[in-house]
Amino acid sequence: MDLRYSGFDADPDPPPDQSASALETDRYAHLAQRADAFVRAHGGTVHQDALVAHVFGSAGSTALWGPLLRRILGGDDLILRADGFWTLRDGEATDDSPLLAEFVALDVETTGLRPLHQRVIEVAAVRYRNGVEVAHFESLCNPERRIPKYISGLTGLADADVADAPRFAEVADDLVSFVGSSLVVGHNVGFDIAFVNGELKRLGRPALINDRLDTLSLALKLVPKLRKPNLEQVAHVLDVAPGARKLHRAGGDARLTAEVAHRLVDRARDQGVRSLDDLKALVSSSPRRPRDHVGRGRSVLDRSLLADIPKAPGVYLMRDAYDHVVYVGKAKNLRDRVASYYSQPLGYTRKMDGLLENLATIDTVVVGSELEALLLESQLIKRYQPRYNTALRAFERYPFIRVDVANPWPRVTLARVRKDDGARYFGPFRNTSGARKTVELINRVVPLRTCSRSFKDARSYGSPCIELDLGRCLGPCVGRADRAAYTALVREVVQFLDGRDAVLYERLWRGLEDAADRLDFERARRLRDDLREVNQVVAAQRHLREAAETNHVLLVLPSSQSAAREVLLIAAGRLWAQLRVLRDDPADLASRLNRSWSRLLAAGIAGVDHDTVDEANILNRWLARNGGHPAILPLNPPPAHPDWPDLALRALTLSDADLTFDARSLEAAESADASAVDDVPVTETL
C-alpha cells in the first residue's frame, strides 16, 4: 500500500530475511506511536473519525483507513469501543496528564441565530496547550447583508466595520487548517460549529466533525443553582476576570470561554473525573436547557422597531425592504402586540413563515377603540392586499347563493357576483366551502332542477337527464313538474336561506336520523358535518338580514384625541359615516349628522356586497354582543328624520365610563355566531 497519498512515505523494500508480520510492524510503528500520543494528549479517549484524520491526514476517510488503523493498533495500549471511540486499554488517562491538554476555543459573531439563513461577521479560534495560549486565528467577515442594530449593540460591529473584510469563503481554508482535528471548546459550542458548518455548506465543503466540549452544559452540571448560564454569569461565578474583553467580540469570548473551561475542568477533577471520556459523559448527562432566543423573532427583528410604538389601540402595518405592506394587524395595545413578535417562534405557522424575516419597518395608526381598530384593519387589508393576510384579503372571491326566481323553473347555484337579473342573492359568504355544501345539500334533498336550461324556447324541453330517473328532479323539461308544487319548494328554499323558516332544515335533519336508524353511521356523520356548515351559512345570512332590518343606530366611541369622540352613523347594519367631533360642540355634531342622513335618503341603502360584507359582519356582531349599551343610541329607520339635536347632546354627554365595552378579545367579536348542531345520534358502539 502506498502511503504517500496521506502525506507519509512508504518504507523501502525490506531485507529478504524479514518476515511479513515484522515488516508490517516496523512499517507502521511510527503511525501507532502517533495515534497513541494523540489519544493520550486528548485525555485518553478520541473518536475514530478524529484519530483517522490525525494519523492519516485531514483528507482521511474512516471507511478507507479505519481497517488499517484497527490492524496496526490491535496489539497496542488502545482499544476501539463499540461506540466508535478509541480509548486507553486501562480506561483512563494518567493522573499527571491534563484533561484538556490541547484544544481550540471557538467563537463566532453572526447576523442572527439561524445558521442556514444568517451569516458569520467574525470568527475566532484560539489554541491552548497545557493551559497556555499558543496560537490564535481571528478575522472579521463580510456577511454580504446588513447587520441588525441589536447585533451592532451587542458586538459594536456596524456595516462599515465589515465592508472591506474578507468573505467567509476567503478565510475558510485558514480556519479549517488552524482547527485541524483538535478538540473544539465553546460556550454553547453547537451554535458556533453550526454556523461554521453552515458557511462551509454554502461553499460545498465538508463539515467539521471535531470532538467538542460545551462549557454551557458543563457549567449546568458543575455549578449548582446557576440561574442564567450565559458566559458572563458563569465566568462571574467561577471568579474569572473578563480582562480587556470589548462587548461581545469573537476573540474575547473565545479566550474567556477557555478560562471558564479550565476552571470547570478543575472542578470536575475534584469530583473524581479523570479522563476526557468521563468529562464528556458528565456533559451528556446534564439536563437539557432550552436555548433562549434561538429561532425566535428577536433573532431577526431590530429592537429599534419598538421605539416609537405607543401603548394604545390601533392597527400596525408591517413593511418589507421594498416598502410593500406584507401584513396588517390590530391590537388594543400596539406596543405589547408588536413586542410579542420578538418572542414568537420563527415560522410558527406555515402561513406566517418568513414574515419576520422579511420585516423592515412597522407603521402604526392609533385609534380610540378596539372596534375602530377592527374596522380599520379590514379596510387596510382590502387596500393593500398584504401577502400574509389570507382571510380578509380574499373578499372578492366570497360567493353568493343565487336562486333565479325570475326563471319559470328556478334553480339554486353559486354565483361570484350579484347581478340585477331578478334573481334572489344570499350572501356573500366568507365560508366558501359552507356555501358550496349548502347548495349541494339543497340540490340533493329538494327535487329542483340543476341543469342550465333557460326554458325560454322549445330547445329547453325534452331529452331529460339522469336526475329525473334518480328522483332528484320533478322533470319540468318533460312537462311532469307541477307549477304550484315546484313554486312551493322554491319558496321553502328561499325562506330557509333567509333564515326565516326551518321546514327544509327539518327535512335535512330527518335524513340524518334515517341514516342513524339504519346504522349507516358514516353517512350520518357526513350529514352532521354538512348540516353544521349549512347552519353557519344560514345563520350568517339571518344576521345580515336582521341587522339590515333593525340596526339603525348611533355608536359613540372613544377617540384617539382626548377632547373628541368618534360617532358612527350606522344604517341597516352598515357604516354610513364616521364623524370625529369635539365633546363640547353638540350643535356641530347635529348639523353633520343631519347632512349625512340626507345623503343617505337620497342615495338609498344598497345591498351588502363583497366590499362591505366583512365590515357589516364586524359591526353587527359587535352590536349584538353589546346590545343595550348606553353608547348605542337607536335611530328611527329611514325615511324618518331623527331628532338630531337631542341625539347629539346625548352622545356627547356620555362619560368615559359609559364608553367602556365588553373586555372580551377582538377575535371573539369576529367569530361566527352560529348555532352548533349538537346531540346528533350518530355514535356507533365500538
Secondary structure as UniProt FT lines:
FT   HELIX           3..6
FT   TURN            16..17
FT   HELIX           20..27
FT   HELIX           29..41
FT   TURN            42..44
FT   STRAND          45..47
FT   HELIX           48..56
FT   TURN            58..59
FT   HELIX           62..72
FT   TURN            73..75
FT   STRAND          78..80
FT   TURN            82..83
FT   STRAND          85..88
FT   TURN            89..90
FT   TURN            95..96
FT   TURN            99..100
FT   STRAND          102..110
FT   TURN            115..117
FT   STRAND          120..129
FT   TURN            130..131
FT   STRAND          132..140
FT   HELIX           149..155
FT   HELIX           159..162
FT   TURN            163..164
FT   HELIX           168..179
FT   TURN            180..181
FT   STRAND          184..186
FT   TURN            187..188
FT   HELIX           189..202
FT   TURN            203..204
FT   STRAND          212..214
FT   HELIX           215..222
FT   TURN            224..225
FT   HELIX           231..237
FT   TURN            238..239
FT   TURN            243..244
FT   HELIX           250..270
FT   TURN            271..272
FT   HELIX           276..284
FT   TURN            292..295
FT   HELIX           297..299
FT   HELIX           303..306
FT   TURN            307..308
FT   STRAND          314..319
FT   TURN            321..322
FT   STRAND          325..331
FT   HELIX           334..340
FT   HELIX           341..343
FT   TURN            346..347
FT   HELIX           350..352
FT   TURN            353..354
FT   HELIX           355..358
FT   STRAND          361..366
FT   HELIX           370..384
FT   TURN            387..388
FT   HELIX           392..397
FT   STRAND          400..403
FT   TURN            405..406
FT   STRAND          412..415
FT   STRAND          424..426
FT   HELIX           432..445
FT   HELIX           458..460
FT   HELIX           466..469
FT   TURN            470..471
FT   HELIX           476..478
FT   HELIX           483..497
FT   TURN            498..499
FT   HELIX           503..517
FT   TURN            518..519
FT   HELIX           521..550
FT   STRAND          553..558
FT   TURN            562..563
FT   STRAND          564..571
FT   TURN            572..573
FT   STRAND          574..582
FT   TURN            583..584
FT   HELIX           586..603
FT   TURN            610..612
FT   HELIX           613..625
FT   TURN            626..628
FT   TURN            630..631
FT   STRAND          632..634
FT   TURN            638..639
FT   HELIX           644..652
FT   HELIX           657..659
FT   HELIX           666..670
//
